[in-house]
Amino acid sequence: MAEIIVVGGGLAAAKAAEALRDLGHDGPITVLCGEAHPPYERPPLSKEYLQGKAERDSVFTFDAAWYADHDVTVRTGVRVTSLDREARTVGLDGGESLHYDELLLATGSRARPLPGADGVHYLRTIDDSDALRAAFAKGGRLGIVGGGWIGLEAAAAARGAGLEVTVIEPSEQRLIGALGPELGKVFADLHRSHGVDLRTGVGVRAVEPGGRGLVLEDGSTVETDAVLVGIGAIPNIEFAQEAGLDTAEGGLAVDAGLRTSDPHVFAVGDIAAAENPTVGRRIRVEHWANALNQPRVAAANMLGGSEVYDRLPYFFTDQYQLGMEYLGLSTGYDQVVIRGDVDALEFVAFWLREGRVLAGMNVNIWDVGDDVRDLITSRRSVDAARLGDTGVPLAEV
């Protein structure tokens, strides 16, 4: 019976174990978690759990009974530090070596640190979220370095908890990279309307000890009682790199079946830079949907299958009264079409290139995902006027 090792403590690791059993693997499965917790989901850490609307147990993918019932060994607080591809072993930080027949890497990412900043918060783990919740309970002033998704979701949670919030973002609009200036402005305006002091186009020169203030590059200062740093993530691929696995897009290069350059090693989630037939190129996406859906494809192929992961990138966010889903990739767009009422925060936005839809984002409008997906995957040219006309059903555009 083949021995399978899964390295990771997030949703992807748990879903891989589930898929392997569902697909009939009856050999040993061992999940190695670097944290002191069994696998859990990360989106609630900056959303419902951080807001105090979800119980701690709700973030864990499965309970202990599930792993026992499915004969899955979960080892917590152990880190893989080396990979011997020839011997097919992984080395642990305690000196132990474990053999595998097939290996799945679901190691995710870690928060990118801000050099020279001591006593600040990050938001990547459940322990990070617990610490930030405790800071929220004290009230006062929160400074957030970074205006990306994590920073803005945390800002919304902090405002909901009654804190004064200042967000510092070096670019003019952090979300321009994901949404472009037209839609990035929607989120900037949303936060300002909820009392967030959102400062763009200025960086942080220094953080006062203990997070008791920010010194900005323009010489101004921001008084704070706590500081959260959200300036991106670093894929956890060091030991895989040292083992000689090919890399791309900042992660591990995998084919459409999620195989790395070693046929016995697969990668999913944040670290997987995968060839995507639907998109037509290699992409690496650090979002929940990949962690949820890629493991089943990898599991099938670890068991001798030939499946392909071809889903479009997807992510979602909830901030104040705004709920949003985004599908596709807007890179290289030359036109934005809005369908609905932006001021009322009820609309669908589309990014087009040469008349073809690249991506769509629905804000507080639901049950349009299938139509948006069809517009993207069909790769057909559309009439922009009809696309923006709420009187024309999306299925008929």
Buried (B, 14 or more C-beta within 10 A) or exposed (E): EBBBBBBBBBBBBBBBBBBBBEBEBEEBBBBBBBBEBBBBBBBBBBBBBBBEEBEEEEBBBBEEEBBEEBEBEBBBEBBBBBBEBEEBBBBBEEEEEBEBBBBBBBBBBBBBEBEEBEEBBBBBBBEBBBBBBEBBEEEEBBBBBBBBBBBBBBBBBBBBBEBBBBBBBBBEBBBBEBBBEBBBBBBBBBBEEBEBBBBBEBEBBBBBEEBBBBBBEEEEEBEBBBBBBBBEBEBBBEBBEEBEBEBBBBBBBBBBBBBBBBEBBBBBBBBBBBBBEBBEEBBBBBBBBBBBBBBBBBBBBBBEEEBBBBBBBBBBBBBBEBBBBBBBBBBEBEBBBBBBEBEEBBBBBBBBBEEBBBBBBBBBBEEBEEBBBBBBBEEEEBEBEBBBEEEBEBEEB
